[in-house]
Amino acid sequence: MHNPTDDFSPLTLAFVGDGVFDLLVRTHLARQANRPVGELNNSKVSMVNCKSQAKYAAKLLPHLTEKETAIYKRGRNAAPKSTAKNGTVAEYHSATGLESLFGYLYLNGEQERVRELFDLLLQL
């Protein structure tokens, strides 16, 4: 059966996945402790950047299904218009792949899998 989100561009998936990942990180940090917003934001920025996301992607890859790996690779191999600010081009591409994966899963209503992968990357 054809899934309409299979036709979405990897950068559209990454656009959505960026917001999904950001919200997951914000929720995780808020649940850890009630801290000043500036401190929460600093912690968020340390997790939501291309270097960190590239590391998360590398840790998650062995745990992905074949389909998830394909989605990640589509995102990683996409040609984004912007360039990496705080990381290498390879890290930026990996981060885009991770965001594409989270966007794809979210748009397909697979929130349980999104949560499972996010929890897994926190443990690795």
N, C-alpha and C positions, 0 to 999 in steps of 0.2 A: 504494500500500500504506500502510495506517495505521500510524503509529508510536506506541506507547503513551505515550512521553514527551511527545507533542504534547498530551496531556490533563493533564499536570502543571501545577499553578499556577506562574506565573512566580516567585512568592516561594519555592516549593519548589526550583525550578531555581536560584534565587539562593542559597539555603541551601547547596546542594551546591557551586555555583560559587565561593562565598566560600572554602570549604576548598580547592578545587582551585587557585584563584588564589594563595591564601596559600602552599600547598605549592610551587607553581612559583617564586614569589618567593624563598622560603627556600632552595630548591635552587639557584637561580641565584646567590644571594649566597654560599652556602657554597662553591660551585665557584669563585667569583672569588678567594677567599683565605681562609686559616684565620685568623680574627680572633676577638677576644673576643666572647662571646655578647651582651653588652650593646651592642657596636658593631653586630653583625649585626642585633639587634632594632631598633635605631634606624634602620638602613638599610631594614629590612623595613617599619617603620611609615611611612617616607617614601614607600613604593611602594604600600602596602595601606591606602589611605584614600580617602574619597570624592572629594576634589579630584584626586588622582593618577589614580584609576580613571576619572573623568569625562574627563580629558585623554586617557588611553589609548583610551577608547571613541571619542572624536572622531577620533583618528588612524586607528583600525582601520575605521571605518564604510565608507570608500571601497573597502576590500579584502574586504568581506563578501559572501557570496552573498545572493541574494534571501531564501532561507529563514533564513539567519543574521541578516539585518537584521530580519526579522519577529520572530524570537525576542528579539533585543535590544530592539526597540520594545515587545513585550509586557512585558518586565521593566521597562523604563523607565517605562511607563505604569501599572504596578501601584501599589497603594496600600499601602505598608508601614506597619506599626503604629508603628514607631519613627521618630524624626526625626533629621535630620542634626546631628551634634555639632560637627564641624569643617569644615563646608562649607555651601553653600547647598542649598535643597531641590532645585533643578535638578541640582546635582552629585550629590546623593544618589540621585536617580532615574536618572541616567546610570550611576552606579556599579552600581546594582541591575540595570540592563540588561546591563552587561558581565558581571556575576556570573551572571545568568540564561543568557547565551550560553555561558559556560564550563561551567556546570552541565549544560546541554542536551547540548553536545557530549560531555562526559565520560560522561554516563549513556547516550549512544548508542554508546559504544565508539569514538568518534572522537578518540582520544588523539593521533594524528598531526596532526590539524587543530588541536587544542588547542595542541600544541607549536609548530606553524607560526604560529598567531596570536600566541602569547606571544613567540616569537622576533622576529616582525615588530614588535610594539609596543616591544620593546627597541631596535630599530634606528631607529624613527621619531623 
